Amino acid sequence: MSTAKQSIGQIVETQAADTASANGVARAEAMRRAVRVGNLIPPTVSFESRGRTLVVGSGERVSGFANQMSSEQLTQCTFLYLDDSQTPIPTITPYYSSSVRIAGFLGAFDVWVTHQLTEQSLSQIAFGGQHFDLIIDLSEDGIHDAELPPLGYYAVGRGSVSETDALEALSDTIGTFDKPKFFRLDTEKCAHFSRGLEGCTRCIDACSANALESVDNKITINPYLCQGMGSCATACPTEAISYALPEAEHIQNYLHQLLTVYLEANGQSPVVLFYAESDESELEANAGSFPENVLPVRIEELASVGIDTWFSALAFGASRVLLFETSSLHAKTRAVIDTELSAAHAFLTALGLPEDCIVLCRSDSVTQSANSGHVSNVCPDIVIAGSKRERLAAALDGLASNRNVEPQVSDVPVGTPYGRIEINTNDCTLCMGCVAVCPTDALNALGDKPGISFREQDCVQCGLCEKSCPESVITLSPGYNWDADARQTRSIIHQEAAAECISCGKPFAPASMVNMLIEKLRNHSHFQEDAIKRLSMCEDCRVRDIVTDLAKNPEKTLKL
């Protein structure tokens, strides 16, 4: 009997061969026939490493690590003690510093040490080079603060990798290496910054690798630091960042095929189990004991798909969606998933479905979760396409229609990107500051008359409109409007008559704004005597009046 490790697909086929269960046969058929489409030639970035390595930590730990090295490995390493230990390293003199700063990535690590209050490049001191290629960090807390350190950085001291793996890297990580670019970035859609105001920072907060930052008020992604965790794309409400390996639409198309074939083959109560590629070995170890209605779907990372994909699975016929969680899930990634789950649970409650229709689970709870007995929700003829928000809306609308529930507006957790804005129209001057900063065109000017229109489907609750309002009359109102027509239709939320120029009669500005300016500038030195009337004129007439007045009274030029 062969003892070779079986893949998920082989485990499924073996189960189907050994059972007469309709679910087992349907699952095997679905996984055989469903076709996944991916990026055939993804763009890449290249790393070049010559093996120059820094080993850093306490003297005792560094010395112990060095004693495991070959003589050849010793020659390519620089050793840095973080304490004043005199523990020796054969044929090598270590460096000492209690203050160390590290930045960079595989093949290009900058290391600075502080000596007598002066920061210096350790690579320049050690071998006259610009960079280290690898870092082996044996310190308990770790010097680099990213939850997910850069490629080439082995955080042995804090348990991210073993000493054995780090030793192997000394020999194996020499040469040129390519890594795919996992994301697409469209700053035109970004809600991060507008006209001097900071709005959304969800992607920066979500990145475990610290690959995102704001540079000149624009989000940038360092492709050398990015490791494709997917949490930034899932957290992004405007799809300014989208996951490209594979695209979410490809996963959703695969789900549609998988569930359609399973149900056509008389399978019952299908359960979709999403798992990260890096967790496949743990899943394989337990897959043989999973119920036969569990359909495993491999994705690049657990956070690379979000709420739109989860609800698409339910709309295509899944009875439950399980997210396979392991101990390796980073805290920032877990926070993004928890935020998505909190919104998902609010939607499920509004639909009359239990919250555990979409849930995180570990290997020992998959069976219990899969056997919960929920009824499948197939939405016939549903079309899920368009942007992430449009796909989510299509899935939610389909489920609401299929279940014959008619919720109006349901609550969502504060901070989730669904809702509308409220304007105190009594104090609004229609300055259009809110329209100018809106990143999604949820707010628009009417054009032919003073007024603001709003489309709820596009509002991501970024808060830029609220921050931009000089009268502080805008407030965010989180919630989800289940009336698709009302949510998608642009409506007028405030308008008023235009003030007419007292000289030519042309409408030129909101009347409330003109009245506000007259009241505020009445006592200003530039608007004394008849000058105040210019605030009630259009731009052309205002200029003509100033020029005429200066021609009659040239001494007034001294006041300009």
GUMI-955160 format. One record per residue (C-alpha): residue in one letter; x, y, z. Coordinates in Angstrom, 3 decimals, m for minus. Layout:
REM GUMI-955160
["A"; [X; Y; Z]]
...
REM end
This chain:
REM GUMI-955160
["M"; [0.000; 0.000; 0.000]]
["S"; [1.335; 3.420; m1.002]]
["T"; [2.106; 5.876; 1.777]]
["A"; [2.440; 8.908; m0.532]]
["K"; [0.692; 12.032; 0.638]]
["Q"; [m2.695; 12.565; m0.992]]
["S"; [m3.951; 15.889; m2.345]]
["I"; [m7.381; 17.258; m1.464]]
["G"; [m8.690; 16.098; m4.846]]
["Q"; [m7.337; 12.561; m4.340]]
["I"; [m8.906; 12.383; m0.895]]
["V"; [m12.270; 13.424; m2.384]]
["E"; [m12.002; 10.835; m5.186]]
["T"; [m11.056; 8.097; m2.702]]
["Q"; [m14.048; 8.907; m0.520]]
["A"; [m16.361; 8.872; m3.538]]
["A"; [m15.045; 5.445; m4.596]]
["D"; [m15.507; 4.027; m1.100]]
["T"; [m19.060; 5.249; m0.526]]
["A"; [m22.452; 5.136; m2.116]]
["S"; [m23.292; 8.530; m0.621]]
["A"; [m24.939; 10.907; m3.084]]
["N"; [m23.065; 13.798; m1.514]]
["G"; [m19.705; 12.069; m1.960]]
["V"; [m20.378; 11.278; m5.615]]
["A"; [m21.704; 14.804; m6.248]]
["R"; [m18.676; 16.388; m4.630]]
["A"; [m16.220; 14.332; m6.660]]
["E"; [m18.112; 15.227; m9.838]]
["A"; [m18.187; 18.934; m8.955]]
["M"; [m14.479; 19.099; m8.192]]
["R"; [m13.645; 17.188; m11.366]]
["R"; [m15.733; 19.352; m13.686]]
["A"; [m15.338; 22.846; m12.213]]
["V"; [m12.532; 24.735; m13.943]]
["R"; [m10.467; 27.445; m12.288]]
["V"; [m9.121; 30.290; m14.385]]
["G"; [m6.036; 32.124; m13.192]]
["N"; [m3.519; 34.690; m14.343]]
["L"; [m1.303; 32.792; m16.774]]
["I"; [1.574; 35.307; m16.788]]
["P"; [1.367; 37.529; m13.714]]
["P"; [3.692; 40.540; m13.478]]
["T"; [6.657; 39.924; m11.204]]
["V"; [9.403; 41.696; m9.269]]
["S"; [12.945; 40.313; m8.973]]
["F"; [15.234; 39.950; m5.966]]
["E"; [18.985; 39.399; m6.217]]
["S"; [20.927; 37.922; m3.317]]
["R"; [24.639; 37.120; m2.974]]
["G"; [24.186; 35.622; 0.474]]
["R"; [25.636; 38.455; 2.575]]
["T"; [23.969; 37.748; 5.920]]
["L"; [23.600; 39.550; 9.237]]
["V"; [23.046; 37.355; 12.304]]
["V"; [21.819; 39.480; 15.212]]
["G"; [20.726; 38.762; 18.786]]
["S"; [22.141; 38.176; 22.246]]
["G"; [25.772; 37.063; 22.333]]
["E"; [24.910; 33.631; 23.682]]
["R"; [22.198; 33.010; 21.075]]
["V"; [24.294; 34.276; 18.171]]
["S"; [27.330; 32.260; 19.220]]
["G"; [25.260; 29.106; 19.560]]
["F"; [23.816; 29.634; 16.090]]
["A"; [27.255; 30.309; 14.591]]
["N"; [28.579; 27.022; 16.018]]
["Q"; [26.097; 25.181; 13.770]]
["M"; [27.482; 26.757; 10.604]]
["S"; [29.987; 25.412; 8.141]]
["S"; [33.209; 27.333; 7.617]]
["E"; [31.913; 28.562; 4.256]]
["Q"; [28.708; 29.874; 5.850]]
["L"; [30.708; 31.675; 8.547]]
["T"; [32.604; 33.676; 5.944]]
["Q"; [29.429; 35.125; 4.420]]
["C"; [28.004; 36.293; 7.745]]
["T"; [28.366; 39.364; 9.913]]
["F"; [27.547; 38.827; 13.600]]
["L"; [26.037; 41.530; 15.804]]
["Y"; [25.639; 41.206; 19.584]]
["L"; [22.858; 43.222; 21.195]]
["D"; [24.493; 42.900; 24.622]]
["D"; [28.051; 43.070; 25.979]]
["S"; [28.535; 39.290; 25.978]]
["Q"; [32.075; 38.032; 25.365]]
["T"; [30.893; 34.634; 24.081]]
["P"; [33.325; 33.831; 21.241]]
["I"; [32.691; 32.818; 17.640]]
["P"; [35.477; 30.782; 15.988]]
["T"; [37.718; 32.958; 13.759]]
["I"; [35.102; 35.784; 13.789]]
["T"; [35.037; 39.049; 15.718]]
["P"; [31.440; 40.163; 16.406]]
["Y"; [30.144; 43.715; 16.367]]
["Y"; [28.293; 45.271; 19.288]]
["S"; [25.310; 47.642; 19.437]]
["S"; [22.222; 47.903; 21.605]]
["S"; [20.469; 50.195; 19.110]]
["V"; [19.709; 48.671; 15.702]]
["R"; [17.370; 49.693; 12.899]]
["I"; [16.569; 47.442; 9.914]]
["A"; [14.621; 48.174; 6.732]]
["G"; [14.445; 46.657; 3.261]]
["F"; [13.937; 43.217; 1.766]]
["L"; [15.751; 40.213; 0.311]]
["G"; [18.965; 41.420; m1.317]]
["A"; [18.589; 45.004; m0.097]]
["F"; [18.492; 45.219; 3.693]]
["D"; [19.726; 48.453; 5.249]]
["V"; [21.039; 48.035; 8.802]]
["W"; [21.923; 51.008; 10.954]]
["V"; [23.653; 50.828; 14.327]]
["T"; [24.145; 53.697; 16.735]]
["H"; [27.606; 54.427; 18.123]]
["Q"; [28.261; 57.487; 20.305]]
["L"; [24.890; 58.975; 19.295]]
["T"; [25.740; 58.624; 15.586]]
["E"; [23.830; 56.237; 13.323]]
["Q"; [26.045; 54.321; 10.907]]
["S"; [25.557; 51.715; 8.162]]
["L"; [26.740; 48.346; 9.460]]
["S"; [27.230; 46.915; 5.959]]
["Q"; [29.621; 49.766; 5.142]]
["I"; [31.550; 49.117; 8.343]]
["A"; [31.616; 45.324; 7.976]]
["F"; [32.465; 44.827; 4.299]]
["G"; [32.149; 48.166; 2.533]]
["G"; [28.867; 47.258; 0.832]]
["Q"; [25.526; 49.034; 0.572]]
["H"; [23.239; 46.247; 1.803]]
["F"; [22.877; 42.920; 3.527]]
["D"; [21.065; 40.239; 1.523]]
["L"; [19.640; 38.215; 4.434]]
["I"; [18.835; 38.857; 8.078]]
["I"; [18.728; 36.145; 10.736]]
["D"; [17.156; 37.791; 13.782]]
["L"; [17.632; 35.747; 16.949]]
["S"; [16.258; 38.392; 19.338]]
["E"; [13.142; 37.407; 21.263]]
["D"; [11.017; 40.420; 20.359]]
["G"; [12.419; 40.919; 16.875]]
["I"; [13.954; 44.116; 15.524]]
["H"; [11.688; 44.492; 12.482]]
["D"; [8.185; 45.428; 13.664]]
["A"; [6.117; 43.925; 10.821]]
["E"; [3.863; 41.005; 11.778]]
["L"; [4.944; 39.428; 8.501]]
["P"; [8.665; 40.216; 8.056]]
["P"; [10.054; 40.849; 4.561]]
["L"; [11.294; 38.044; 2.351]]
["G"; [14.853; 37.247; 3.383]]
["Y"; [14.228; 38.209; 7.012]]
["Y"; [14.209; 35.166; 9.298]]
["A"; [12.664; 36.072; 12.669]]
["V"; [13.976; 32.983; 14.465]]
["G"; [13.925; 34.524; 17.934]]
["R"; [10.221; 35.190; 17.934]]
["G"; [9.376; 31.810; 16.470]]
["S"; [8.442; 32.699; 12.883]]
["V"; [10.938; 30.156; 11.485]]
["S"; [13.225; 27.519; 12.934]]
["E"; [17.002; 27.707; 13.223]]
["T"; [17.205; 24.776; 10.798]]
["D"; [15.260; 26.700; 8.124]]
["A"; [17.434; 29.765; 8.682]]
["L"; [20.618; 27.703; 8.289]]
["E"; [19.315; 26.200; 5.052]]
["A"; [18.524; 29.701; 3.761]]
["L"; [22.181; 30.669; 4.025]]
["S"; [22.987; 28.265; 1.212]]
["D"; [19.708; 28.223; m0.692]]
["T"; [18.990; 31.951; m0.940]]
["I"; [21.713; 32.942; m3.374]]
["G"; [20.817; 34.042; m6.888]]
["T"; [17.929; 35.826; m8.567]]
["F"; [14.361; 35.178; m7.421]]
["D"; [11.030; 36.321; m8.878]]
["K"; [7.842; 37.031; m6.950]]
["P"; [4.438; 37.885; m8.438]]
["K"; [2.810; 41.255; m7.939]]
["F"; [m0.358; 40.298; m6.135]]
["F"; [m2.326; 43.523; m6.503]]
["R"; [m3.549; 46.226; m8.811]]
["L"; [m3.723; 49.788; m7.513]]
["D"; [m5.944; 52.534; m8.949]]
["T"; [m5.400; 55.715; m6.944]]
["E"; [m8.211; 57.482; m8.829]]
["K"; [m10.688; 55.328; m6.882]]
["C"; [m8.946; 55.784; m3.545]]
["A"; [m10.750; 57.386; m0.601]]
["H"; [m7.557; 58.007; 1.375]]
["F"; [m7.003; 61.725; 0.825]]
["S"; [m8.652; 64.679; m0.874]]
["R"; [m8.052; 68.426; m0.756]]
["G"; [m5.980; 68.389; 2.395]]
["L"; [m8.180; 65.917; 4.284]]
["E"; [m7.370; 62.345; 5.298]]
["G"; [m10.143; 59.820; 4.865]]
["C"; [m9.855; 56.037; 4.627]]
["T"; [m6.778; 54.202; 5.966]]
["R"; [m8.251; 50.688; 5.987]]
["C"; [m5.615; 49.185; 3.674]]
["I"; [m2.665; 50.588; 5.652]]
["D"; [m4.166; 49.327; 8.905]]
["A"; [m4.753; 45.883; 7.368]]
["C"; [m1.285; 45.129; 5.997]]
["S"; [0.683; 42.596; 8.065]]
["A"; [3.814; 43.198; 5.991]]
["N"; [3.856; 47.008; 6.364]]
["A"; [3.983; 47.206; 2.556]]
["L"; [1.492; 50.081; 2.313]]
["E"; [2.028; 53.678; 3.269]]
["S"; [0.858; 57.157; 2.400]]
["V"; [3.408; 59.030; 0.282]]
["D"; [2.534; 62.580; m0.796]]
["N"; [m1.028; 61.842; 0.336]]
["K"; [m1.378; 58.830; m1.977]]
["I"; [m1.440; 55.159; m1.078]]
["T"; [1.612; 53.301; m2.352]]
["I"; [2.349; 49.556; m2.275]]
["N"; [5.945; 48.384; m2.077]]
["P"; [5.878; 45.245; m4.281]]
["Y"; [9.084; 43.958; m2.666]]
["L"; [7.489; 43.969; 0.795]]
["C"; [4.015; 42.794; m0.282]]
["Q"; [3.486; 39.072; 0.271]]
["G"; [m0.050; 38.792; m1.015]]
["M"; [m1.987; 38.344; 2.226]]
["G"; [m5.020; 39.941; 0.563]]
["S"; [m6.288; 41.794; 3.614]]
["C"; [m5.788; 45.235; 2.046]]
["A"; [m7.919; 44.378; m1.014]]
["T"; [m10.633; 42.899; 1.181]]
["A"; [m10.573; 45.960; 3.460]]
["C"; [m10.628; 48.473; 0.568]]
["P"; [m14.218; 49.709; 0.117]]
["T"; [m13.730; 51.343; m3.305]]
["E"; [m11.721; 48.598; m5.041]]
["A"; [m8.810; 50.999; m5.473]]
["I"; [m6.777; 47.941; m4.448]]
["S"; [m7.832; 44.668; m6.034]]
["Y"; [m6.360; 41.192; m5.676]]
["A"; [m4.965; 39.952; m8.969]]
["L"; [m3.805; 36.398; m8.289]]
["P"; [m6.452; 35.364; m9.039]]
["E"; [m9.122; 38.013; m9.473]]
["A"; [m12.219; 37.767; m7.280]]
["E"; [m14.434; 37.285; m10.342]]
["H"; [m12.494; 34.125; m11.241]]
["I"; [m13.076; 32.666; m7.787]]
["Q"; [m16.775; 33.513; m7.970]]
["N"; [m17.120; 31.946; m11.411]]
["Y"; [m15.453; 28.805; m10.068]]
["L"; [m17.853; 28.760; m7.101]]
["H"; [m20.796; 28.999; m9.470]]
["Q"; [m19.576; 26.014; m11.478]]
["L"; [m18.700; 23.994; m8.386]]
["L"; [m22.054; 24.480; m6.651]]
["T"; [m24.114; 24.129; m9.823]]
["V"; [m22.549; 20.764; m10.704]]
["Y"; [m22.817; 19.535; m7.104]]
["L"; [m26.534; 20.341; m6.901]]
["E"; [m27.253; 18.979; m10.387]]
["A"; [m25.608; 15.719; m9.270]]
["N"; [m28.185; 15.502; m6.434]]
["G"; [m25.816; 16.663; m3.715]]
["Q"; [m27.495; 18.135; m0.644]]
["S"; [m26.645; 21.117; 1.626]]
["P"; [m23.247; 21.989; 0.128]]
["V"; [m20.768; 23.669; 2.466]]
["V"; [m17.986; 25.776; 0.954]]
["L"; [m14.729; 25.606; 2.907]]
["F"; [m12.221; 28.315; 1.980]]
["Y"; [m8.622; 27.576; 2.946]]
["A"; [m5.303; 29.313; 2.314]]
["E"; [m2.753; 27.599; 0.086]]
["S"; [m0.186; 27.699; 2.909]]
["D"; [m2.593; 25.766; 5.156]]
["E"; [m3.223; 22.962; 2.649]]
["S"; [m1.073; 20.403; 4.479]]
["E"; [m3.058; 20.878; 7.697]]
["L"; [m6.332; 20.595; 5.805]]
["E"; [m5.178; 17.447; 4.000]]
["A"; [m4.355; 15.805; 7.325]]
["N"; [m7.995; 16.150; 8.381]]
["A"; [m9.891; 16.144; 5.075]]
["G"; [m10.607; 12.411; 5.187]]
["S"; [m12.852; 12.872; 8.221]]
["F"; [m14.832; 15.820; 6.827]]
["P"; [m18.486; 15.278; 5.800]]
["E"; [m18.988; 14.643; 2.092]]
["N"; [m21.013; 17.817; 1.582]]
["V"; [m17.901; 19.917; 2.280]]
["L"; [m16.472; 21.486; m0.882]]
["P"; [m12.892; 22.693; m0.231]]
["V"; [m11.866; 25.807; m2.197]]
["R"; [m8.199; 26.748; m2.168]]
["I"; [m7.366; 30.464; m2.274]]
["E"; [m4.025; 32.255; m2.138]]
["E"; [m4.631; 33.601; 1.376]]
["L"; [m7.653; 33.439; 3.656]]
["A"; [m8.248; 37.193; 3.441]]
["S"; [m7.853; 37.351; m0.344]]
["V"; [m11.631; 36.979; m0.704]]
["G"; [m14.197; 38.807; 1.367]]
["I"; [m17.848; 39.404; 2.006]]
["D"; [m18.878; 39.684; m1.664]]
["T"; [m17.464; 36.214; m2.406]]
["W"; [m18.953; 34.691; 0.750]]
["F"; [m22.463; 35.862; m0.118]]
["S"; [m22.004; 34.904; m3.763]]
["A"; [m21.407; 31.335; m2.544]]
["L"; [m24.667; 31.438; m0.545]]
["A"; [m26.560; 32.841; m3.529]]
["F"; [m25.163; 30.075; m5.762]]
["G"; [m26.547; 27.438; m3.404]]
["A"; [m24.136; 26.940; m0.494]]
["S"; [m25.812; 26.241; 2.822]]
["R"; [m22.798; 27.495; 4.737]]
["V"; [m19.450; 29.187; 4.168]]
["L"; [m16.566; 28.114; 6.413]]
["L"; [m13.235; 29.925; 6.653]]
["F"; [m10.453; 27.535; 7.613]]
["E"; [m8.469; 29.188; 10.401]]
["T"; [m5.046; 28.109; 11.632]]
["S"; [m2.698; 29.413; 14.299]]
["S"; [m0.578; 31.100; 11.591]]
["L"; [m3.251; 33.726; 10.875]]
["H"; [m1.735; 37.149; 11.588]]
["A"; [m3.454; 39.546; 13.973]]
["K"; [m4.032; 42.277; 11.350]]
["T"; [m5.407; 39.750; 8.871]]
["R"; [m7.673; 38.318; 11.548]]
["A"; [m8.909; 41.847; 12.353]]
["V"; [m9.897; 42.398; 8.707]]
["I"; [m11.740; 39.069; 8.571]]
["D"; [m13.501; 39.840; 11.860]]
["T"; [m14.664; 43.201; 10.471]]
["E"; [m16.002; 41.517; 7.333]]
["L"; [m17.689; 38.849; 9.472]]
["S"; [m19.389; 41.439; 11.675]]
["A"; [m20.951; 43.039; 8.589]]
["A"; [m21.819; 39.609; 7.167]]
["H"; [m23.590; 38.610; 10.360]]
["A"; [m25.649; 41.826; 10.265]]
["F"; [m26.740; 40.962; 6.707]]
["L"; [m27.534; 37.364; 7.663]]
["T"; [m29.700; 38.533; 10.559]]
["A"; [m31.637; 40.858; 8.246]]
["L"; [m32.166; 37.915; 5.867]]
["G"; [m33.446; 35.704; 8.669]]
["L"; [m30.439; 33.398; 8.439]]
["P"; [m28.317; 32.271; 11.406]]
["E"; [m24.979; 34.020; 11.871]]
["D"; [m23.098; 30.727; 11.652]]
["C"; [m23.911; 30.505; 7.937]]
["I"; [m20.563; 32.281; 7.524]]
["V"; [m18.012; 31.513; 10.201]]
["L"; [m14.351; 30.899; 10.989]]
["C"; [m13.563; 27.343; 12.007]]
["R"; [m10.594; 25.167; 12.871]]
["S"; [m9.995; 21.631; 11.638]]
["D"; [m11.606; 20.049; 14.694]]
["S"; [m14.875; 21.967; 14.200]]
["V"; [m15.403; 21.556; 10.433]]
["T"; [m17.530; 18.433; 10.860]]
["Q"; [m19.790; 19.999; 13.461]]
["S"; [m20.170; 23.169; 11.380]]
["A"; [m20.909; 21.257; 8.181]]
["N"; [m23.588; 19.121; 9.830]]
["S"; [m25.603; 22.061; 11.152]]
["G"; [m28.441; 21.323; 8.741]]
["H"; [m28.946; 24.708; 7.085]]
["V"; [m31.018; 24.746; 3.909]]
["S"; [m29.337; 25.780; 0.653]]
["N"; [m30.328; 29.111; m0.884]]
["V"; [m30.172; 28.818; m4.654]]
["C"; [m31.037; 32.090; m6.408]]
["P"; [m32.101; 31.069; m9.933]]
["D"; [m30.807; 33.121; m12.870]]
["I"; [m28.795; 35.395; m10.584]]
["V"; [m26.058; 37.382; m12.313]]
["I"; [m23.210; 38.503; m10.084]]
["A"; [m20.895; 40.868; m11.929]]
["G"; [m19.392; 44.332; m11.833]]
["S"; [m17.474; 45.930; m8.983]]
["K"; [m17.054; 44.364; m5.555]]
["R"; [m19.937; 46.428; m4.155]]
["E"; [m22.146; 45.591; m7.134]]
["R"; [m21.422; 41.884; m6.745]]
["L"; [m22.270; 42.000; m3.038]]
["A"; [m25.474; 43.949; m3.710]]
["A"; [m26.530; 41.451; m6.397]]
["A"; [m25.983; 38.513; m4.025]]
["L"; [m27.846; 40.189; m1.139]]
["D"; [m30.738; 41.258; m3.371]]
["G"; [m30.988; 37.740; m4.799]]
["L"; [m31.032; 36.146; m1.344]]
["A"; [m33.622; 38.622; m0.048]]
["S"; [m35.880; 37.958; m3.034]]
["N"; [m35.413; 34.194; m2.836]]
["R"; [m36.257; 34.118; 0.880]]
["N"; [m39.241; 36.453; 0.458]]
["V"; [m37.965; 38.833; 3.110]]
["E"; [m38.345; 42.577; 2.743]]
["P"; [m36.125; 44.340; 5.260]]
["Q"; [m36.001; 48.107; 4.864]]
["V"; [m32.785; 49.487; 6.351]]
["S"; [m30.787; 47.247; 8.656]]
["D"; [m28.070; 48.198; 11.112]]
["V"; [m24.433; 47.508; 10.308]]
["P"; [m21.427; 47.831; 12.609]]
["V"; [m19.940; 51.314; 12.817]]
["G"; [m16.900; 51.563; 10.553]]
["T"; [m18.183; 49.261; 7.829]]
["P"; [m18.511; 50.920; 4.395]]
["Y"; [m22.304; 50.891; 4.022]]
["G"; [m24.729; 53.707; 4.705]]
["R"; [m25.777; 57.189; 3.744]]
["I"; [m25.189; 60.738; 4.906]]
["E"; [m27.532; 63.139; 6.638]]
["I"; [m27.420; 66.905; 5.994]]
["N"; [m28.857; 69.590; 8.252]]
["T"; [m30.279; 71.575; 5.359]]
["N"; [m31.173; 74.557; 7.535]]
["D"; [m27.509; 75.472; 7.945]]
["C"; [m26.092; 74.110; 4.671]]
["T"; [m24.831; 76.838; 2.324]]
["L"; [m24.286; 74.491; m0.635]]
["C"; [m20.594; 75.368; m0.796]]
["M"; [m20.015; 72.028; m2.585]]
["G"; [m16.991; 71.176; m0.469]]
["C"; [m18.466; 67.730; 0.170]]
["V"; [m18.976; 67.111; m3.545]]
["A"; [m15.387; 68.137; m4.281]]
["V"; [m13.867; 65.554; m1.914]]
["C"; [m16.204; 62.589; m2.508]]
["P"; [m14.032; 59.798; m4.019]]
["T"; [m16.845; 57.638; m5.376]]
["D"; [m19.255; 60.169; m6.913]]
["A"; [m21.828; 59.262; m4.287]]
["L"; [m22.270; 63.051; m4.044]]
["N"; [m22.761; 65.180; m7.159]]
["A"; [m23.773; 68.758; m7.878]]
["L"; [m27.066; 69.214; m9.725]]
["G"; [m25.403; 71.407; m12.317]]
["D"; [m28.282; 73.576; m13.480]]
["K"; [m29.244; 74.837; m10.007]]
["P"; [m27.747; 74.914; m6.502]]
["G"; [m28.137; 71.447; m5.023]]
["I"; [m26.601; 68.098; m4.125]]
["S"; [m27.612; 64.633; m5.311]]
["F"; [m26.703; 61.382; m3.580]]
["R"; [m26.490; 57.696; m4.552]]
["E"; [m26.387; 55.410; m1.545]]
["Q"; [m24.958; 52.427; m3.434]]
["D"; [m21.700; 54.360; m3.905]]
["C"; [m21.234; 55.692; m0.350]]
["V"; [m18.339; 53.986; 1.473]]
["Q"; [m18.616; 56.024; 4.700]]
["C"; [m15.053; 57.355; 4.304]]
["G"; [m15.941; 60.527; 6.206]]
["L"; [m14.278; 62.973; 3.803]]
["C"; [m17.545; 64.851; 3.222]]
["E"; [m18.119; 65.157; 6.964]]
["K"; [m14.586; 66.496; 7.530]]
["S"; [m14.787; 68.950; 4.613]]
["C"; [m18.037; 70.636; 5.654]]
["P"; [m17.283; 74.168; 7.004]]
["E"; [m20.685; 74.360; 8.675]]
["S"; [m20.418; 70.868; 10.236]]
["V"; [m23.885; 69.917; 9.001]]
["I"; [m23.016; 66.474; 7.554]]
["T"; [m23.145; 63.269; 9.599]]
["L"; [m22.540; 59.676; 8.542]]
["S"; [m25.428; 57.259; 8.949]]
["P"; [m24.260; 53.602; 8.793]]
["G"; [m26.791; 51.056; 7.577]]
["Y"; [m27.800; 48.958; 4.596]]
["N"; [m30.776; 49.888; 2.442]]
["W"; [m32.431; 46.716; 1.154]]
["D"; [m34.614; 48.659; m1.296]]
["A"; [m32.498; 48.175; m4.410]]
["D"; [m34.220; 50.939; m6.383]]
["A"; [m33.817; 53.468; m3.572]]
["R"; [m30.213; 52.402; m2.983]]
["Q"; [m29.215; 52.667; m6.633]]
["T"; [m31.224; 55.714; m7.690]]
["R"; [m29.601; 59.141; m7.435]]
["S"; [m31.813; 61.462; m5.413]]
["I"; [m31.683; 65.139; m4.476]]
["I"; [m30.841; 65.539; m0.806]]
["H"; [m30.687; 69.354; m0.763]]
["Q"; [m31.411; 72.163; m3.173]]
["E"; [m32.481; 75.769; m3.044]]
["A"; [m33.142; 78.731; m5.287]]
["A"; [m30.161; 80.543; m6.743]]
["A"; [m29.441; 84.130; m5.802]]
["E"; [m29.895; 86.419; m8.822]]
["C"; [m27.356; 89.088; m9.642]]
["I"; [m28.741; 92.501; m8.604]]
["S"; [m27.099; 94.012; m11.694]]
["C"; [m27.855; 91.625; m14.576]]
["G"; [m30.359; 89.240; m13.025]]
["K"; [m28.302; 86.084; m13.781]]
["P"; [m28.497; 83.253; m11.185]]
["F"; [m24.977; 82.855; m9.836]]
["A"; [m24.820; 81.221; m6.366]]
["P"; [m26.920; 79.604; m3.639]]
["A"; [m28.932; 82.269; m1.860]]
["S"; [m27.947; 80.906; 1.562]]
["M"; [m24.254; 81.243; 0.722]]
["V"; [m24.672; 84.855; m0.422]]
["N"; [m26.603; 85.732; 2.737]]
["M"; [m23.957; 84.032; 4.899]]
["L"; [m21.144; 85.992; 3.211]]
["I"; [m22.978; 89.295; 3.567]]
["E"; [m23.490; 88.647; 7.270]]
["K"; [m19.864; 87.627; 7.883]]
["L"; [m18.230; 90.384; 5.813]]
["R"; [m20.518; 93.292; 6.653]]
["N"; [m17.922; 94.916; 8.916]]
["H"; [m14.859; 94.076; 6.792]]
["S"; [m12.863; 97.088; 5.553]]
["H"; [m13.089; 95.964; 1.914]]
["F"; [m16.886; 95.914; 1.997]]
["Q"; [m17.776; 99.281; 3.461]]
["E"; [m20.286; 101.725; 1.963]]
["D"; [m21.629; 100.455; m1.357]]
["A"; [m18.980; 97.716; m1.724]]
["I"; [m21.116; 95.252; 0.224]]
["K"; [m23.542; 95.120; m2.715]]
["R"; [m20.867; 93.330; m4.778]]
["L"; [m21.500; 90.172; m2.812]]
["S"; [m24.934; 90.136; m4.445]]
["M"; [m23.488; 90.355; m7.949]]
["C"; [m22.263; 87.687; m10.345]]
["E"; [m18.537; 87.535; m11.056]]
["D"; [m18.664; 89.588; m14.250]]
["C"; [m20.775; 92.371; m12.793]]
["R"; [m18.639; 92.430; m9.650]]
["V"; [m15.478; 93.065; m11.700]]
["R"; [m17.185; 95.756; m13.787]]
["D"; [m18.411; 97.518; m10.662]]
["I"; [m14.904; 97.543; m9.124]]
["V"; [m13.308; 98.900; m12.327]]
["T"; [m15.975; 101.595; m12.688]]
["D"; [m15.577; 102.666; m9.066]]
["L"; [m11.766; 102.908; m9.379]]
["A"; [m12.104; 105.006; m12.561]]
["K"; [m14.336; 107.473; m10.719]]
["N"; [m12.285; 107.417; m7.514]]
["P"; [m8.604; 106.715; m8.425]]
["E"; [m7.475; 107.388; m4.849]]
["K"; [m9.064; 104.048; m3.879]]
["T"; [m6.251; 102.216; m5.704]]
["L"; [m4.104; 103.060; m2.701]]
["K"; [m6.282; 100.734; m0.631]]
["L"; [m5.932; 97.723; m2.922]]
REM end
